[in-house]
Amino acid sequence: CHQFPHRAETGQSHFARIRPGDVTCYCCYAGIGGKLVISLSRPRLDESPHKSSKKLLDSSAKLEIMLLLEEWEEPDIRTNAASKASIKDILQFRQAVSLMDDTFPFTPAFGPAKTRAMCVDSCEKLFHRLLGPDNTSPRLPFETISEIAYDFDHRLIRDKVKALIKLFRPDRKGFLTKLDFVSSIDDVYKDLRLFRASLANSSSIDNSLALIINIVFFLVAIIVILLIMGFKTWEPILSFSAFFFSFSFMFGPASSKYFEGILLIFIRRPYDIGDKIALSDPQQDTSTSGSSTWFVEKVSLFTTTVRFATTNEVATYSNGSLARLRIINAKRSPKAVSPSDLSSVFDSPLS
């Protein structure tokens, strides 16, 4: 790609918003999709050649050093983020959740998307609308979609362009086929539905825990009220406790596992609905060739339902049994390394 300043010509609408003197990559902007991400560290035109070359040398040296260093991820530092949520944030979140259940979760301009079939149908109609009635090409230029990356002052927001490229993945020439366009929006739809299902599942778990807490609270409150009113409640309580302790040896291990399962769901939270997980014994090392994975379909207060990724089999685990296993979450391991062996055969003449 050759760098040169764009000129704001009246006959070219997609260049009209580029100010004179801006430097960018022409082939990347004209087909703003392919492998492009607009450079954020290009030298300005008003800089001297000596300073520009020095900056390029410094950046290349830094890049070489970063490549030589071992890979490392920044630690996740959270400073009591839950207490910073205001009432306005909570109301906005509730409004956003209500829009997820609407027939038009992607705005009425996109079309209905209550189900996946409706979403795909709306995607196809939107694709043809973006092409225009006079366009006979089966591919959509990415620069048409990139129009939404401009702000109110007609300046290009580069972070939005990067996000759009990451979502739609246009080809090197900056074009999208109908299948690429529909599959990209379909991925967003599936993530949206999984997130909504996870919220509904969390609400169900919270309601179950609230029911248990209410039962214990009202039981203690009734006993206290009876004691205040002068009723002799200790004798039936002691007789019931003697009857209960006689069965404690039978229900003790089960209740311990249930309590461990509750702590797993509310404290550790190692997975959510839609995550791909692998289970293994913590006393043994994991396989270097990767682990067989399960998709989490449903999580309740006491059980977790998963689907095997290879055979589509469905299994249900008690949360207490999962609390003692090693849980590998593939969705939370974006930089996991899985080695694979490649073999090839070569024939060479003896002479």
HUHU-V792450 format. One record per backbone hydrogen bond with DSSP energy under -1.0 kcal/mol. CO is the residue of the C=O (numbers start at 1). NH is the residue of the N-H. Records with the same first field share a line. If there is no record, write none. Layout:
BEGIN
CO: NH, NH
END
This chain:
BEGIN
7: 9
15: 18
19: 22
22: 6
25: 29
26: 30
27: 31
29: 32
33: 36
48: 52
49: 53
50: 54
51: 55
52: 56
53: 57
54: 58
55: 59
56: 60
57: 61
58: 62
59: 63
60: 64
61: 65
62: 66
63: 67
64: 68
65: 69
82: 85
86: 90
87: 91
88: 92
89: 93
90: 94
91: 95
92: 96
93: 97
94: 98
95: 99
96: 100
103: 113
104: 107
107: 110, 111
115: 119
116: 120
117: 121
118: 122
119: 123
120: 124
121: 125
122: 126
123: 127
124: 128
125: 129
126: 130
127: 131
128: 132
140: 176
141: 144
142: 146
145: 148
146: 149
147: 150
149: 157
151: 154
155: 151
157: 161
158: 162
159: 163
160: 164
161: 165
162: 166
163: 167
164: 168
165: 169
171: 174
174: 142
175: 171
176: 140
177: 181
178: 182
179: 183
180: 184
181: 185
182: 186
183: 187
184: 188
185: 189
186: 190
187: 191
188: 192
189: 193
190: 194
191: 195
192: 196
193: 197
194: 198
195: 199
196: 200
197: 201
198: 202
199: 203
200: 204
201: 205
202: 206
203: 207
204: 208
205: 209
206: 210
207: 211
208: 212
209: 213
210: 214
211: 215
212: 216
213: 217
214: 218
215: 219
216: 220
217: 221
218: 222
219: 223
220: 224
221: 225
222: 226
223: 227
224: 228
225: 229
226: 231
231: 233
233: 237
234: 238
235: 239
236: 240
237: 241
238: 242
239: 243
240: 244
241: 245
242: 246
244: 247
247: 251
248: 252
251: 255
252: 256
253: 257
254: 258
255: 259
256: 260
257: 261
258: 262
259: 263
260: 264
261: 265
262: 266
263: 267, 268
264: 269
272: 275
275: 296
276: 330
277: 294
278: 328
280: 326
281: 284
287: 290
293: 309
294: 277
295: 307
296: 274
298: 305
302: 319
303: 300
304: 317
305: 297, 298
306: 315
307: 295
308: 312
313: 308
315: 306
317: 304
318: 322
319: 323
322: 325
326: 280
328: 278
330: 333
333: 336
END
